[in-house]
Structure formats: C-alpha cells, structure tokens
Amino acid sequence: MEGIFRKKKRIGDLLVGEKVITEEQLMTALTKQKETGKRLGAVLLELQFTTEREIATALTKQLGLDFVVLKGIRVPQEVIGLIKDSSLLKKYTAMPFEFATFDATMLRVAMADPMDIYATDDISAITGMQIEPVVATPEDIISCIDRYYGNAEAQAVAEKYVKERGVELFDESDEEAVKSDVENAPIVILVKKTIEQAVRQRASDIHIEALETRIRVRYRVDGVMHEIGSYPINMLAAISARVKIIGGMDISEKRKPQDGRITQIVDRTEFDIRVSVLPTVFGEKIVMRLTSKMTLTKDKKLLGFSEIEMDKFDKILSNPNGIILVTGPTGSGKSTTLYTALSELNKEDVNIITVEDPVEANIDGINQVQVNAKANMTFANALRSILRQDPDIIMIGEIRDTETASIAVSASITGHLVVSTLHTNSAASSITRLVDMGIEPYLIADSTVGVIAQRLVRRLCSCKKKIEADATDRVLLGVPQEESLTIYKAGGCMNCNETGYIGRIGVYEIMPVTPLLKTAIARNVPTDEIQKIALEEGMSTLRMSAARMVREGITSIEEMRRITFIEEDLT
C-alpha cells in the first residue's frame, strides 16, 4: 500500500482518469487553487465541477481503499485520546476512527485525500502508529471532528479569552472596552464555531442564555432542546456584542429587545440566521434561528404527503385564484410548505409577490417584500401596494388581523391566487377563525379553495425497535383489539446521537373546499359540522395521518400522542 502513496499521483490526475472531471476543469481549478491557497478538492467542489461523493467513489475505485461513513460510527475514546489538538485533523481533513482489527499498531484514518503523504506522516508521528488510509467525504469527516472535538475546541477558545482578559469582569458601560473585546479573535472564533457546530448537528435554533453564574448554550434539534456547553458569565457581554455587530444591531443598547440578521456560509451552504436579543435578569439572552434556502424549498415529495394527500395538494395548487391556507402552531413547518408551494408555482409566465415578517429565504424569480412597522409597511399596507403590481400569486406570511384578511379575500375574488398562514389547530377551525375576524361567511365560502393543517413529528432512526402494540395503542391507532399489530419505538445509536430519531416529517390534514363545504361555510355552520362534512368527503385528520405513519414505522406512538393530544382531549 505504501507504494501507491509514494508514486505521488495527484488527486486531480486521478479524477481526470476516472472521468469525474475534464482536463479543462482541472486547469481552471488549479488556477483558482493558486489564487486562494485552498485544497484542490475544496476548489473543485466550490466550482461545482463534481461532488464529494463522486470524488470519494473515484478514490475508492482507483486506490482499492475502503469507503467509510463516519456518521453512524462510535469512535473509541482511546482513539480520540491519541490526538489532543483537532487543528491538525482539520488541516488535513482526516479523522482517526478505529484500530485495525488484525494489527494493534495500525490506526485506520478516514481521509478526504488518502494520497496526502504529509497528512499520513504527520498523523503517524503524533500518534506513534502506522496509518491505514480509508476514504470518506470531507463533510462527513468535518462533522465527526466537530462531534468529538467541538466542545473541547469551544472550551479552549473560552479559556484563552478568559486568560487574555484576566479574571476581572469588564465594565459593560465602557463601549470602547466592549468593542476592543469583540475584535478579540477568541470571541470571533467562538461565535463562528457555535454556529458551525449547530449546523453540523442539524440544529434549527441556538440559545445562548445568561444564568446566575454561567452562560448556557443549547441547540434545538428536531424540535427538542439539548445543552451542548457552558462558559463563564464574564464572557456574556463580549459574546452578545459580537452577535450584535454581525447581526447589524446596536451594540450599546442593552435594555431593549433587538432583532437582527446574520448570513454565514457553513460547508459551502449559505445560512440565513435570524437573531433575537432579549434582556433578562442576569443579562441578555440570544436566540439564533438557522435557515437555508435548501431546507425551506424542499421537493414536495420529501414533505411527507401520502399519495392521496399529494393528489389533493396538487389539485389545490392548480386553482388559478382563491385562498389557500396553511395552518398550525409555531414550528410546525408551515413556512417550508408555503415555500415549497411557491417554488412549484414559480414559472416564467407568472408574477409572484410575497409580503413576509421576516423574509425567511430568498427565492430566485419571486419578489419578496419585508414588513417594516417603523416605515408603516404593515401586511395590510404592503398588500394594497402589491395589488397595484399586477400579481398573479400573492403570498402573505400570516393573516394577523381583520384588515389583512379582508384584503386577502378581496384579492382572491378578483382573480389572484393567495397563499397564507393562520395559527389554528385544525383545518376546519381556520374557517371559523376568519369568521371571528369579521369576514362574511359567504365571502369565505367564495374565496377559500383549500386548507392544510399540519404538524411535524420526529422520524424514527434506522436503530428503531419492534414492539407489539398494546390495547391502548390499538385504540389510538384505530385497530381492532383482536388484530396483531407491530409498531416501532425509538432506539439509540451514534447516527441519531442516541435520541432514536433523525429528522422530522410533516403530518397533514388537507381539506379541499368542495361545493358541499362552500354551501356549509356560507350558512356559517360551526367547526364540528365543517369537519364532519370534510371527513365524509375523504379528509384524514391529523390523528389519522399520524396513525398511518406509526403503522408504517415512520414515527413512534409517543410522537403521535405529542402532536394530537388536543384531539384526544376532545374525544
């Protein structure tokens, strides 16, 4: 094996030989590499000439090496202990993950470029072991380094900061001291690492909280909060100031809540980060919500629709005019469904305009308007202006008041397709909510073409465990007591970080407004009557949709109970 690496065949030549890239693309990449000083693999990915998986496959085939996915592997502590400083591993994009089975002096190392002689020599010198290179994708390696060394790195940065500052608290009212501290490299690195780690752990939110004696950092992953570290309380002002600077907020204002926005690129993906700073009794609490264009504009097949639901969704979207409502509590995936619908409708021959608070992701070809209370740009005022912009499709971030609802209804009746969200618990109750807002029932009946109520459930990891459904489970799932039923519960592995779940999927209640429902809505019938008619016409409630997912092994009965507890209480 040593002979392979001493030939010094370059990765670029190998990829050309495997027809992964062309000779011209290699020349372009080498020119850019000289300008940037980055590794050739990273440059090829930035130029979108190839993918991480294509590079890894070519290396595996050409060099006859194993390919490994680190995501689901638990790296022994004895292996982690061989290298204390992760900077070397990041420099070479390499991660030791196990000892060779038949030779205790051999260390297997996952590498993005297994032909890098300097990397194998350096890792061998530090560990005192022979190195057996194994191919892995750079993203997988960096995530693994983050998983095992991330907290230690953050703590080392925090310690460096405290050491440089000394043990004294600095005067937060001294703006010059704060600015000088913020420019201090450790704080810049710490905030950057916190965001990067959150992205790699699939977090949707970062919470930096001021407690009495320490700063607590938590990530929300798949809707559940996890503590990932804590720092000395005397670092809070500098962390807060750094976040305010990159978020475009007022560094000197500590008594009022502030909102800002950060854009950061992590692993070649641009993330739009909404920041909220809130004064609390022990200091400012910072919450950062992470979103990327890729996560908000999914393929509709990945949203979790069944075949019947997909058919209903497509039919509702095919209406040339009317109102489509997406309802559910905060964090139920409404924005993702709306953006997916807009991406589906985003064609060259239609003019789409949105009014949002805030604009969550920029989509090419769509005109997006940001609500601005200071400039009197409310939803209602923005809508009036939008209607003079010759729109075909209008997206309203949320119908919050009677004025907005009234304009939305008027716009839909005059030939526009309007999509919006409401905070209600079910599809049927959305109609009642519009009536409560003061909209005439006959106008609601005339304008509404479909309502989608939704929730998010955590998806079971592949480590899920089979169990036999008990009597209570059968009742909840609508299965006869005498029928045998196998369902699944959460397990726990490295892949899902021992939680038993990985990712989330939508659960839907889709109610197309049929002629029969239009008649009922115009007569102003109560919510339960609307729901009864919708059920008779084939609608599945949230509980019914969640039950299907439990029976199919997609999620657990515990997740179903969590999202349908309101329904259970009513039945």
C-alpha positions as CSV (number, residue, x, y, z in Angstrom):
1,M,0.0,0.0,0.0
2,E,2.9,2.3,0.8
3,G,3.9,2.1,-2.9
4,I,0.6,3.6,-4.0
5,F,1.2,6.7,-2.0
6,R,4.9,7.2,-2.8
7,K,4.1,7.4,-6.5
8,K,2.7,10.8,-5.7
9,K,-0.1,10.5,-8.2
10,R,-2.1,13.7,-7.8
11,I,-5.8,13.7,-6.9
12,G,-6.5,15.9,-10.0
13,D,-5.0,13.5,-12.4
14,L,-6.8,10.6,-10.7
15,L,-10.2,12.4,-11.1
16,V,-9.5,13.1,-14.8
17,G,-8.5,9.5,-15.3
18,E,-11.8,8.4,-13.8
19,K,-13.7,11.0,-16.0
20,V,-15.1,12.7,-12.9
21,I,-13.7,16.0,-14.2
22,T,-12.3,17.1,-17.6
23,E,-8.7,18.3,-18.2
24,E,-10.1,21.8,-18.8
25,Q,-11.9,21.8,-15.4
26,L,-8.7,20.6,-13.7
27,M,-6.7,23.5,-15.2
28,T,-9.4,26.0,-14.1
29,A,-9.4,24.6,-10.6
30,L,-5.6,24.6,-10.4
31,T,-5.5,28.3,-11.4
32,K,-8.1,29.1,-8.7
33,Q,-6.2,27.0,-6.2
34,K,-3.1,29.1,-6.7
35,E,-5.1,32.3,-6.1
36,T,-6.9,31.0,-2.9
37,G,-4.4,28.6,-1.4
38,K,-7.2,26.1,-0.7
39,R,-7.0,22.4,-1.2
40,L,-7.8,21.2,-4.8
41,G,-10.8,19.0,-3.6
42,A,-12.4,22.1,-1.9
43,V,-11.9,24.2,-5.1
44,L,-13.5,21.6,-7.3
45,L,-16.5,21.5,-5.0
46,E,-16.8,25.3,-4.9
47,L,-16.7,25.4,-8.7
48,Q,-19.4,22.7,-8.7
49,F,-17.3,20.5,-11.1
50,T,-18.0,17.4,-9.0
51,T,-19.5,16.3,-5.7
52,E,-17.9,14.9,-2.5
53,R,-19.4,11.5,-3.2
54,E,-18.0,11.4,-6.8
55,I,-14.5,12.2,-5.5
56,A,-14.8,9.6,-2.8
57,T,-16.0,6.9,-5.2
58,A,-13.2,7.6,-7.7
59,L,-10.6,7.5,-4.9
60,T,-12.0,4.2,-3.6
61,K,-12.0,2.6,-7.0
62,Q,-8.6,3.8,-8.2
63,L,-6.7,3.1,-4.9
64,G,-8.5,0.0,-3.9
65,L,-9.3,1.5,-0.4
66,D,-12.3,1.1,1.8
67,F,-15.0,3.7,2.0
68,V,-16.4,4.6,5.4
69,V,-19.4,6.6,6.6
70,L,-18.4,8.1,10.0
71,K,-21.9,9.4,10.8
72,G,-23.0,6.1,12.3
73,I,-19.7,5.1,13.9
74,R,-18.8,5.4,17.6
75,V,-15.1,6.4,17.8
76,P,-13.4,4.8,20.9
77,Q,-12.1,7.2,23.5
78,E,-8.6,5.6,23.2
79,V,-8.5,6.7,19.5
80,I,-9.7,10.2,20.3
81,G,-7.1,10.5,23.1
82,L,-4.2,9.9,20.6
83,I,-4.7,13.4,19.1
84,K,-5.4,16.2,21.6
85,D,-5.5,19.1,19.1
86,S,-8.1,18.9,16.3
87,S,-6.4,21.7,14.3
88,L,-4.1,19.1,12.6
89,L,-7.2,16.9,11.7
90,K,-9.0,20.0,10.2
91,K,-5.9,21.0,8.3
92,Y,-5.7,17.6,6.5
93,T,-9.5,16.8,6.7
94,A,-8.7,13.5,8.3
95,M,-10.2,11.6,11.3
96,P,-8.8,8.5,13.1
97,F,-11.8,6.3,13.9
98,E,-10.5,2.8,14.9
99,F,-7.6,0.4,15.4
100,A,-7.0,-2.1,12.6
101,T,-8.6,-5.5,13.5
102,F,-5.5,-7.6,12.9
103,D,-2.8,-5.2,13.9
104,A,-2.9,-3.1,17.1
105,T,-0.1,-0.8,15.9
106,M,-2.2,0.2,12.8
107,L,-4.6,3.1,13.0
108,R,-7.4,3.5,10.4
109,V,-7.9,7.1,9.4
110,A,-10.7,8.5,7.3
111,M,-9.3,10.9,4.8
112,A,-10.6,13.2,2.1
113,D,-7.3,12.8,0.2
114,P,-5.7,9.5,1.1
115,M,-2.8,10.3,-1.2
116,D,-1.6,13.1,1.0
117,I,1.7,11.9,2.2
118,Y,2.3,14.8,4.6
119,A,-1.0,14.1,6.3
120,T,-0.2,10.4,6.9
121,D,3.3,11.2,8.0
122,D,2.2,13.9,10.5
123,I,-0.6,11.8,12.0
124,S,1.7,8.8,12.3
125,A,4.4,11.0,14.0
126,I,1.8,12.3,16.6
127,T,0.1,9.0,17.3
128,G,3.2,6.8,17.1
129,M,1.2,4.4,14.9
130,Q,1.2,3.2,11.3
131,I,-1.6,4.7,9.3
132,E,-4.1,2.9,7.1
133,P,-6.0,5.4,5.0
134,V,-9.7,5.0,4.4
135,V,-11.8,7.2,2.1
136,A,-14.6,9.4,3.5
137,T,-16.3,12.6,2.3
138,P,-15.0,15.9,3.6
139,E,-18.4,16.9,5.1
140,D,-18.6,13.6,7.0
141,I,-15.1,14.0,8.3
142,I,-15.6,17.6,9.5
143,S,-18.9,16.6,11.2
144,C,-17.1,13.8,13.0
145,I,-14.3,16.1,14.1
146,D,-16.9,18.6,15.4
147,R,-18.8,15.8,17.2
148,Y,-15.8,14.6,19.2
149,Y,-13.6,17.8,19.4
150,G,-16.2,20.6,19.0
151,N,-16.9,21.2,22.7
152,A,-13.2,20.9,23.6
153,E,-12.4,23.5,20.9
154,A,-15.0,25.9,22.2
155,Q,-13.9,25.5,25.8
156,A,-10.3,26.1,24.8
157,V,-11.3,29.3,23.0
158,A,-13.3,30.4,26.1
159,E,-10.3,29.6,28.3
160,K,-8.0,31.6,26.0
161,Y,-10.4,34.5,26.2
162,V,-10.6,34.5,30.0
163,K,-6.8,34.2,30.3
164,E,-6.3,37.2,28.0
165,R,-8.9,39.2,29.7
166,G,-7.8,38.2,33.2
167,V,-10.3,37.2,35.9
168,E,-12.0,40.6,36.3
169,L,-15.3,41.5,34.7
170,F,-15.0,44.4,32.3
171,D,-17.3,47.4,32.6
172,E,-20.1,46.8,30.2
173,S,-20.9,50.5,30.0
174,D,-17.4,51.2,28.6
175,E,-18.2,50.9,24.9
176,E,-14.5,51.1,23.8
177,A,-13.6,48.2,26.1
178,V,-16.5,46.2,24.6
179,K,-15.6,46.9,21.0
180,S,-11.9,46.1,21.7
181,D,-13.1,42.8,23.3
182,V,-15.3,42.0,20.4
183,E,-12.4,42.3,18.0
184,N,-10.6,39.9,20.2
185,A,-10.0,36.8,18.0
186,P,-11.2,34.2,20.6
187,I,-14.7,35.7,20.7
188,V,-14.9,35.9,16.9
189,I,-13.9,32.2,16.7
190,L,-16.2,31.1,19.5
191,V,-19.3,32.7,17.9
192,K,-18.4,31.3,14.5
193,K,-17.7,27.8,15.9
194,T,-21.0,27.8,17.8
195,I,-22.9,28.5,14.5
196,E,-20.9,25.9,12.6
197,Q,-21.4,23.2,15.2
198,A,-25.2,23.9,15.3
199,V,-25.4,23.5,11.5
200,R,-23.5,20.2,11.6
201,Q,-25.7,18.9,14.4
202,R,-28.8,19.8,12.3
203,A,-30.0,22.4,14.9
204,S,-32.8,24.8,14.0
205,D,-32.1,27.2,16.8
206,I,-29.2,28.2,19.1
207,H,-30.0,29.5,22.6
208,I,-27.3,31.4,24.4
209,E,-28.7,32.1,27.9
210,A,-27.4,34.1,30.8
211,L,-27.8,32.2,34.1
212,E,-26.7,33.4,37.5
213,T,-23.2,32.1,37.4
214,R,-22.6,30.8,33.8
215,I,-23.7,31.1,30.2
216,R,-25.6,28.1,29.0
217,V,-25.6,27.1,25.3
218,R,-28.4,24.9,23.9
219,Y,-29.3,23.7,20.4
220,R,-32.8,22.7,19.3
221,V,-32.5,19.6,17.2
222,D,-35.7,18.0,15.7
223,G,-37.7,20.2,17.9
224,V,-36.0,19.2,21.2
225,M,-33.5,21.3,23.2
226,H,-30.1,19.8,24.1
227,E,-27.4,21.5,26.3
228,I,-24.1,21.5,24.5
229,G,-21.8,23.6,26.7
230,S,-21.4,26.4,29.2
231,Y,-19.0,29.3,29.6
232,P,-18.0,31.8,32.4
233,I,-20.6,34.5,32.9
234,N,-18.0,37.3,32.4
235,M,-17.9,36.3,28.7
236,L,-21.5,37.3,28.1
237,A,-21.1,41.0,27.2
238,A,-18.4,40.1,24.6
239,I,-20.4,37.3,23.0
240,S,-23.5,39.5,22.9
241,A,-21.6,42.4,21.4
242,R,-20.1,40.1,18.7
243,V,-23.5,38.8,17.7
244,K,-24.9,42.3,17.6
245,I,-22.1,43.5,15.4
246,I,-22.5,40.8,12.8
247,G,-26.3,40.9,13.1
248,G,-26.4,44.7,12.4
249,M,-27.8,45.7,15.8
250,D,-27.0,48.5,18.3
251,I,-24.0,47.3,20.4
252,S,-24.7,50.0,23.1
253,E,-28.4,49.1,23.6
254,K,-28.8,46.5,26.4
255,R,-32.2,47.5,27.9
256,K,-34.4,46.8,24.9
257,P,-35.1,43.7,22.8
258,Q,-33.4,43.8,19.4
259,D,-33.7,41.8,16.2
260,G,-31.0,41.2,13.5
261,R,-29.9,39.1,10.7
262,I,-26.6,37.2,10.0
263,T,-25.5,35.4,6.8
264,Q,-22.9,32.8,7.3
265,I,-21.6,30.1,4.9
266,V,-21.0,26.7,6.5
267,D,-19.8,23.7,4.4
268,R,-20.5,25.6,1.2
269,T,-24.1,26.3,2.1
270,E,-25.4,29.8,2.9
271,F,-27.4,30.1,6.1
272,D,-29.7,33.0,6.8
273,I,-29.7,33.4,10.6
274,R,-32.4,35.5,12.4
275,V,-31.2,36.8,15.7
276,S,-33.2,37.9,18.7
277,V,-31.6,39.5,21.8
278,L,-33.8,39.8,24.9
279,P,-32.7,41.5,28.2
280,T,-33.2,39.1,31.2
281,V,-32.4,39.5,34.9
282,F,-28.9,38.0,34.6
283,G,-28.1,39.5,31.2
284,E,-29.0,39.3,27.5
285,K,-30.4,36.0,26.1
286,I,-29.6,35.4,22.4
287,V,-31.6,33.1,20.1
288,M,-30.4,32.4,16.6
289,R,-32.8,30.7,14.1
290,L,-30.9,28.9,11.3
291,T,-32.5,28.6,7.9
292,S,-31.1,27.8,4.5
293,K,-32.7,28.2,1.1
294,M,-32.2,24.4,0.6
295,T,-34.2,23.4,3.7
296,L,-37.1,25.8,3.0
297,T,-37.5,24.8,-0.6
298,K,-37.7,21.1,-0.5
299,D,-39.0,18.8,-3.2
300,K,-42.7,18.3,-2.3
301,K,-42.2,14.5,-2.3
302,L,-40.0,15.0,0.8
303,L,-42.7,16.8,2.8
304,G,-44.3,13.6,4.0
305,F,-47.5,13.5,1.9
306,S,-49.2,10.2,1.2
307,E,-50.2,9.6,-2.5
308,I,-53.8,10.7,-1.8
309,E,-52.5,13.8,0.1
310,M,-50.1,14.6,-2.7
311,D,-53.0,14.4,-5.2
312,K,-55.1,16.8,-3.1
313,F,-52.2,19.2,-2.6
314,D,-51.6,19.3,-6.4
315,K,-55.3,19.9,-7.1
316,I,-55.5,22.8,-4.6
317,L,-52.3,24.4,-6.1
318,S,-53.8,24.1,-9.6
319,N,-56.5,26.7,-8.8
320,P,-56.0,29.9,-10.8
321,N,-57.4,32.0,-8.0
322,G,-58.7,31.8,-4.4
323,I,-57.1,31.5,-0.9
324,I,-55.0,28.6,0.2
325,L,-54.4,28.5,3.9
326,V,-51.7,26.6,5.8
327,T,-52.3,26.4,9.5
328,G,-50.6,25.1,12.6
329,P,-48.7,26.4,15.7
330,T,-45.2,28.0,15.5
331,G,-42.6,25.5,14.4
332,S,-45.0,23.1,12.6
333,G,-43.3,23.5,9.2
334,K,-45.8,26.0,7.6
335,S,-43.1,28.1,6.1
336,T,-41.5,25.1,4.4
337,T,-44.9,24.0,2.9
338,L,-45.5,27.6,1.7
339,Y,-42.1,28.0,0.1
340,T,-42.4,24.5,-1.5
341,A,-45.7,25.5,-2.9
342,L,-44.3,28.8,-4.3
343,S,-41.3,27.0,-5.8
344,E,-43.8,24.7,-7.5
345,L,-45.8,27.7,-8.9
346,N,-42.7,29.8,-9.8
347,K,-42.8,29.8,-13.6
348,E,-41.6,32.4,-16.1
349,D,-45.2,33.3,-17.0
350,V,-46.4,34.2,-13.5
351,N,-45.7,37.2,-11.3
352,I,-45.3,36.1,-7.7
353,I,-45.1,38.7,-4.9
354,T,-44.7,37.9,-1.1
355,V,-45.1,40.0,2.0
356,E,-43.4,38.5,5.0
357,D,-42.3,39.3,8.5
358,P,-39.5,38.4,8.2
359,V,-38.4,37.1,4.7
360,E,-37.1,33.7,5.7
361,A,-35.3,32.7,2.5
362,N,-34.6,34.5,-0.8
363,I,-36.0,32.6,-3.8
364,D,-34.9,33.4,-7.3
365,G,-37.7,34.8,-9.5
366,I,-40.0,35.8,-6.7
367,N,-40.5,39.4,-5.5
368,Q,-40.3,39.4,-1.7
369,V,-41.4,42.3,0.5
370,Q,-40.3,42.7,4.1
371,V,-42.8,44.1,6.6
372,N,-41.5,47.2,8.4
373,A,-43.6,48.7,11.2
374,K,-41.3,51.8,11.5
375,A,-42.0,52.7,7.9
376,N,-45.7,51.9,8.3
377,M,-45.2,48.9,5.9
378,T,-47.7,46.6,7.6
379,F,-49.2,43.5,6.0
380,A,-52.3,45.4,5.0
381,N,-50.4,48.4,3.6
382,A,-48.0,46.2,1.7
383,L,-50.9,44.2,0.3
384,R,-52.6,47.3,-1.1
385,S,-49.4,48.3,-2.9
386,I,-48.8,44.7,-4.1
387,L,-52.2,44.7,-5.8
388,R,-51.1,47.6,-8.0
389,Q,-48.1,45.5,-9.1
390,D,-50.1,43.2,-11.4
391,P,-49.5,40.0,-9.4
392,D,-50.8,36.5,-10.3
393,I,-49.9,34.9,-7.0
394,I,-49.6,36.6,-3.6
395,M,-48.1,35.0,-0.5
396,I,-48.9,36.6,2.8
397,G,-46.6,35.5,5.7
398,E,-49.5,35.5,8.1
399,I,-53.1,36.7,8.3
400,R,-53.0,38.5,11.7
401,D,-55.9,41.0,11.6
402,T,-59.2,41.8,10.0
403,E,-57.8,44.3,7.6
404,T,-55.3,41.8,6.2
405,A,-57.9,39.1,6.0
406,S,-60.3,41.4,4.2
407,I,-57.8,42.5,1.6
408,A,-56.7,38.8,1.0
409,V,-60.3,37.8,0.4
410,S,-60.9,40.7,-2.0
411,A,-57.7,39.9,-3.9
412,S,-58.6,36.2,-4.2
413,I,-62.1,37.0,-5.5
414,T,-60.7,39.4,-8.1
415,G,-58.6,36.8,-9.8
416,H,-55.5,36.3,-7.7
417,L,-54.2,33.1,-6.0
418,V,-53.4,34.0,-2.4
419,V,-51.5,31.6,-0.1
420,S,-51.1,32.4,3.6
421,T,-50.8,31.0,7.1
422,L,-53.0,31.1,10.2
423,H,-52.4,29.9,13.8
424,T,-55.2,27.4,14.3
425,N,-55.3,23.8,15.5
426,S,-57.2,22.2,12.6
427,A,-58.3,22.8,9.0
428,A,-62.0,23.3,9.9
429,S,-61.3,25.8,12.7
430,S,-59.4,28.1,10.2
431,I,-62.8,28.9,8.6
432,T,-64.3,29.8,11.9
433,R,-61.2,32.0,12.7
434,L,-61.8,34.0,9.5
435,V,-65.5,34.4,10.6
436,D,-64.3,35.6,14.0
437,M,-62.1,38.1,12.3
438,G,-65.2,39.7,10.8
439,I,-65.1,38.3,7.3
440,E,-68.6,37.4,5.9
441,P,-69.1,33.6,5.6
442,Y,-70.3,33.9,2.0
443,L,-67.1,35.7,1.1
444,I,-65.0,33.0,2.8
445,A,-67.0,30.3,1.0
446,D,-66.5,32.0,-2.3
447,S,-62.7,32.6,-1.9
448,T,-61.2,29.6,0.0
449,V,-60.1,26.7,-2.2
450,G,-58.2,24.6,0.3
451,V,-56.9,24.5,3.9
452,I,-53.9,22.4,5.0
453,A,-53.4,21.9,8.8
454,Q,-50.0,20.4,9.7
455,R,-47.6,19.3,12.5
456,L,-44.1,17.9,12.5
457,V,-43.2,14.6,14.0
458,R,-39.7,13.2,14.6
459,R,-38.8,10.4,12.2
460,L,-37.5,7.2,13.7
461,C,-33.8,6.4,13.1
462,S,-32.9,3.0,11.5
463,C,-32.0,1.8,15.0
464,K,-35.7,1.7,15.8
465,K,-37.0,-1.4,17.8
466,K,-40.1,-3.5,17.1
467,I,-42.8,-3.7,19.8
468,E,-46.2,-5.2,19.9
469,A,-49.0,-2.6,20.2
470,D,-50.9,-2.8,23.5
471,A,-54.6,-2.3,24.0
472,T,-54.3,1.5,24.4
473,D,-52.1,1.8,21.3
474,R,-54.7,-0.2,19.3
475,V,-57.5,2.2,20.3
476,L,-55.4,5.2,19.5
477,L,-54.4,3.7,16.1
478,G,-58.0,2.6,15.3
479,V,-57.0,-1.0,15.0
480,P,-59.4,-3.9,16.3
481,Q,-58.3,-5.3,19.6
482,E,-58.0,-8.9,18.2
483,E,-55.7,-7.8,15.4
484,S,-51.9,-8.3,15.9
485,L,-50.0,-5.1,15.3
486,T,-46.2,-4.5,15.3
487,I,-45.1,-0.9,15.7
488,Y,-41.7,0.7,16.5
489,K,-40.2,2.6,19.3
490,A,-37.1,4.8,19.5
491,G,-33.8,3.0,19.9
492,G,-30.5,5.0,20.1
493,C,-27.2,4.9,18.1
494,M,-24.4,7.3,17.0
495,N,-26.3,8.1,13.9
496,C,-29.1,9.8,15.8
497,N,-26.9,10.9,18.7
498,E,-28.7,8.3,21.0
499,T,-32.1,10.1,20.6
500,G,-33.7,7.4,18.5
501,Y,-34.9,10.0,16.0
502,I,-33.3,11.6,13.0
503,G,-35.0,14.5,11.1
504,R,-38.7,15.4,11.0
505,I,-41.6,14.8,8.7
506,G,-44.9,16.6,8.1
507,V,-48.3,15.2,9.2
508,Y,-51.1,16.7,7.3
509,E,-54.9,17.4,7.4
510,I,-55.8,18.5,3.9
511,M,-59.3,20.0,3.3
512,P,-60.2,20.9,-0.3
513,V,-63.2,23.3,-0.2
514,T,-65.7,21.4,-2.2
515,P,-69.1,22.7,-3.4
516,L,-70.8,21.0,-0.4
517,L,-68.3,22.6,2.0
518,K,-68.8,26.0,0.3
519,T,-72.6,25.7,1.0
520,A,-72.0,24.8,4.6
521,I,-69.4,27.6,5.2
522,A,-71.8,30.2,3.6
523,R,-74.5,29.0,6.1
524,N,-72.0,29.8,8.9
525,V,-72.2,26.3,10.4
526,P,-70.0,25.5,13.4
527,T,-66.5,24.0,13.2
528,D,-67.5,20.4,14.1
529,E,-70.1,20.5,11.3
530,I,-67.5,21.6,8.8
531,Q,-65.1,18.9,10.0
532,K,-67.9,16.2,9.8
533,I,-68.6,17.1,6.1
534,A,-64.9,17.1,5.3
535,L,-64.4,13.7,6.9
536,E,-67.4,12.4,4.9
537,E,-65.7,13.7,1.7
538,G,-62.5,11.8,2.5
539,M,-60.3,14.1,4.6
540,S,-57.9,12.5,7.1
541,T,-57.5,14.3,10.4
542,L,-54.0,14.9,11.9
543,R,-54.6,11.9,14.2
544,M,-55.5,9.6,11.3
545,S,-52.4,10.8,9.3
546,A,-50.1,10.3,12.3
547,A,-51.6,6.9,13.0
548,R,-50.8,5.8,9.4
549,M,-47.2,6.9,9.9
550,V,-47.0,4.9,13.2
551,R,-48.3,1.8,11.5
552,E,-45.8,2.3,8.6
553,G,-42.9,2.5,11.1
554,I,-42.1,6.1,10.2
555,T,-42.6,7.5,13.7
556,S,-43.5,6.4,17.2
557,I,-46.8,6.3,19.1
558,E,-45.2,8.8,21.6
559,E,-44.7,11.3,18.8
560,M,-48.3,10.8,17.6
561,R,-49.5,11.4,21.2
562,R,-47.4,14.6,21.4
563,I,-49.0,16.2,18.3
564,T,-52.6,15.0,18.7
565,F,-53.1,15.5,22.4
566,I,-55.7,18.2,21.8
567,E,-57.8,15.9,19.6
568,E,-57.5,13.2,22.3
569,D,-58.8,15.5,24.9
570,L,-61.8,16.4,22.8
571,T,-62.8,12.8,22.0
